[in-house]
């Protein structure tokens, strides 16, 4: 009798638990049906500010204060290190602008040029391969065998490879220019006041070889930090301004400092003192470090840096005014300046780019709806 009672109790408990489970599933199903029947929440577009992509000439410059001095007496220095192989006239001899004053050994520079030319050939082969891969991937995209993101990645790689080729060419060109300075020439007509070195001496950049007395002209000198000086090449530009007038002068000499923490100097020769300034006067200057003509330019706040990757991201605004959305676009930064950022990529002149702080840009994803608001 006791066994029968236990069996009945067990069956009652099992039935109760089973009924509770069935009831819970039924209630859950009803709730899910009710939620599914609710209207979808309306997608609210992000409120964004935009800037228009423009084409413009853009420069990167370093502001400084220039010193103007008379060229009554000038020091002629070597601009490269090396053994002096030959020295020119002695004191009291008249010289003309361009006369050879000294010749310096260039074997070390020649070795560097040969090594860079070998690197250039390898880089050109890599660039050609990257270009071919891009063209092949683009053809596959046309026949449905690739994706737009894959093509964009190939394009970015091809552009980066070409940039490496251009960089090596610039480095070779800069070394060729340095090699040219192995021939130290008179900067202007004058008379040798002092001959300060002899054949066999070691020439150091900035160390005077001659003192020449001149009768006309002016010199502009600008002191620069070593990291900035490394970006300057002979023939570059110094822009002088006095508030109303503007004058460009070509850099003729560069004098690095032996101490990496010290300031170096760049100089430019002018036929007369700029703006009628007296000797030892100071004038505002800007040393041009890089220049790009006709570049695509946008504000710096339009770019989202991609960490260790070699490209940045911009967000193009596309669509009709009542149905705008963002398109994620990869670009390569070419130059940054106070006037804006020069870049290259699939964006074009007239495109509208979202601008904002890093947190504003990072929250956007491709295809997000947006609305454009005015203001800064």
N, C-alpha and C positions, 0 to 999 in steps of 0.2 A: 504493500500500500504506500509506504514511504517512497519507494522508487518511482511509482506512478506519479505521485505528487511532484517529485523533483522534475520529472520529464515535462509535466504540464507547465510548471513555473518556467523552465528553460525555453519551452516553445513560446510562451507569452512574451518573454523578454526578447527573443529573436524577432518575433512579429512586430513588437513595438519599435525596436531599432530599425528594422527594415522599412517600416512605415515612415519613420522620421527621415531616413535617407531619401526615400522617394519624394516625400513632401519638400525637402530642402532642394532637391534637384529641380522640382517643378517650379518652386518659387524663384530659383536662380534663372531658369529659362525664361520665366515671365519678365524678370527684371532686365535681362539682356535684350529681350524683344522690345521692351519699353525704351531702353537706351538707344537701340538701333533705329527706332522710329522717330527719335528726336531730330530736328533739323540740324545740319552741320553748322558749326560756328563760322561766321563770316571771317575770311582772311583779311586782316588789316594791313595795308602796305606800310613799309617803313617810310618815315619822313626823312628825306636826305637833302643835303645841299650839293650842288654840282658846279663844275668848272668846265669850260670849253677848251678842247685841245687846239692849240694854235701853232703856226709855223713862224719861227723867228730865229734870228741870229743870237746866240747865247755865248757868254764867256764866263770862265771861272777866273777870278782875280784875287790877289792878296793886297789889302790896303796897307799903305806904309807912308812914311814921311821921308821925302828925298832931300838930299843936300846938293846945292848947286855951287860949284867952284869954278874959278877961272882956269883956263888951260895954259897959263903963263909958263908953268913948269909941270911936267907930268912924269910919272913913274911908269915905265914899261915893264910889265911882269910876265912871266910864263904862266900859262893856264893849265899845263899838264906837268906831271912829275917825270923826270928822266935825266939822263946824262946830257950835258950840253956838248954837242959835237962841233959846233962852229959859232963864233961870235963875229959881229960886224965891226963898224968903224969905231975909232977912239974919240976922246974928247976934242971938241972944237970943230968936228966935221959936220957939214950941213947934210941933212937928209930930207928926202921927199916922202910924202905919204905913200906907204906901200913898200918902201925899201926894206930889204931883208936885214934884220938885226941879229938874229940868232936862229940856230937849228938844233932841235932836241930829238934824242933817240925815241923812236916809236915802236920798238919791237914788241913791247908788252901789249900795246893797243892792237897791233897787227894780229897777235895771237887771239885776243878777245874777239876781234872781228871774224876771224876764221871759225872759231867755235860757234858764234852766233849764226853765221851763214849755214853751218851744218844743221843747227837747230831749226833754222828757217825752212830748209828743204824738207825736213821731217814734218814740220807744222803745215806746210803747203800740201803735203800728201794727205795728212789727216783732214785738212779742210776740204780737199777734193772728195775724199771718201764720205765725209759728213754731208756734203752737198748732194752727192749721188744717192745716199741713203734717204735724204729728205725728198728728192725728186721721185725716187722709187715708191716711197710711202705715200706721196701725194697722188701718184698714179693708182696705187691700190685703193686709196680713198674714193677715187672717181668710179671705180668698178665695185665698190662695196667691200673691199678686202681689208680695210683699216678703219681707224676712228679719227675724229678731228683732234682729240687730245694727243693721240700718238703722232699725228702729223705735226702738231704744234711743238711737241717735245723734240722731234727731229729737226724742225726749223730752228729752234732755240740752240740745239747742239751745233748746227751748221754755222749759225751766226757767231757763236762763241769760238768755234775753231777758226773762223775768218778773223775774229778780233785778235786771236793769238798771233796769227800771221802778221797782221798790221802792227801789233806791239813789237814783235821781233824786228820788223823793218824799221820802225822808229828807233829802236835801240841801236841797230846797225848804223842808221843815219846819224844818230847822235855821236857814236864813236868815230865815224868818218869826219864829222865836224871837229871833234877833239883832235883827231890825227892832223887835221889841217892847221891846228894851233901849234904844231911842232915847228912850224915856220913862223917865228915871231917877227912881225913887221912894224915899221914906224906908223903910228896912228895918224900923224899929220906932219906937215912941213915944220922943220925946226933945226936946232943945233944940238949936238950931243953935249950935254953938260957933264955927265958922269957915266963911265962904263963900270958896272958893278959886279961883273962876273967874267970868268975866263973859260975857254974850252976845257972840258974834263970835270968842271964843277957839276954838282947835282942841282938841277932846277926843281924848285918846289912851287906849287901854285900860290900866287900872291907874292912871291919873293921877287923884289925888283932886279931887273937886269940892266936897265938903262934909266937915266934921268935926262929928259929932253926938254929944252926950253922952247915954248911956242909963243906965237904972237897973237893968236885969236882963237875964238871958240869957247865953249863951256862944257863942263862935265857934270852929269847927274849921277849921284851914287845913292843906292838904297840898301840898307842893312836888312837881312832876312834870316829867319831861323833855318837851321840846316835842313829840316825836312821839307821846307818850302823851296829852298835853294836847289834841292835835288830835282825839282820839277821844272826848273828854268833852263833854257838852252840859249846859246848865243844866237842872236838874230831875233829873239823874242821881243815883246813890246812892253814898254813902260808908258803908262798914260799919266800925264801931268795935268792938274787943274788948279786954277786960282779962284774958283767960284763963278767966273764969267767965261773964261776961255779954257780950251782943251788942246793939248798937244801930245802927239805920240812920238816916242823915240825908240830906236832899235837898240837892244842890248848888245854891247860890243865886248864886254869882259865880265867874267864871273870869277870871284875870289872866294873859294870855300875856306872855312876856318879849320885849323888842325884839330881843335877841340870840338867834339861832336855837340857839346852843350853850348858852344859859343855861336855868335852870329856871323854869317858870311855876308858878302857884298856883291851886288851887281852894279855895273856902270854902263852909261850910255853917253856918247859924245854928240854934241850939238854944234851947229855952225855959229850960234850966238846964245847968249843967256836967255832962258825961257821967261817970257812975260816981263823982260827988262829987269830981272832981279839982280841984286848985287851979289858978289862972291860971298860964299858961306851962308847964303839964305836958305830957308827951308820952304818946301812946297808940298802940297798933298799929291800923293802918287798911288797908282795901283799897278801891280805887276801882273800881266796876263799870263795865266798858267795853262789855259786851254781855250780853244775857240771852235765852235761848230756853227756853220752857216745853214740856214733853212731847216733847222731841226724841229721835230715835234716837241712841243713844250707844254707842260702842265704843272700845277702847284705841287709842292712836295707832299701835302696832305692827301693827295690822290693815290699814293703808292703804299702798298702793304708788303713789307719785306718778308721773304719766305725762308728765314733762318739760314741754313747752310746752302741752300740752292742758289744757282747762279742767275736767277731771274726774280723779278718782283711781280705783284699782281695789282691790276687796276679793275675797277668795276664800271663798265660802260652802261649807260642808261639807254635802253632800246624800247621800241613800241610807240603806240599812239599816246597822246596826252592823257586819255582816260584809261589806258591799259599799259602802264609803264612797268618794266622789270629790269633787273640787273643781269649783265653778262660778264662772267669772270674771264679776264683776259690776261695772259702772261706777256710781260714786256721786259726788255733789257735797258737798264739805266746807262746812259752814255756820259752824262755830265750833270753835276749839281751846282747851282749858283743861287744868290739871293733873288734873282729874277725868275727862277723856276728850275724845273728838272727836264733835261733833254733825254728822250728815250726813243726806242724803236720797237715795233711790234705790229700787230694787225690793226691796232687803233689808227685812226686817220684824222686829218684836220677837220674840225667841226664837231667831232664826237663829244658827248657830254660824259664826264667822269664824276663819280661820287667822291666828295672830299669830306674828311673828318678825322678825328683822332683814331688811334690804333684800335681802341675798343669798338668804335663805331663801324669800322671797316671789317673787323674780324667776325662780327656777328652775321654778316651778309653771306648768303650762299647763292649759287647760280640759279637764276630764275625767280628770285624773291621779288614780289610786287613792291613798288616804291611810288612815292609821290614827291615831287620836287617842291621845296620850300625856299623862300628867299631869305636873305640874311647872311651874316658872316659868322 
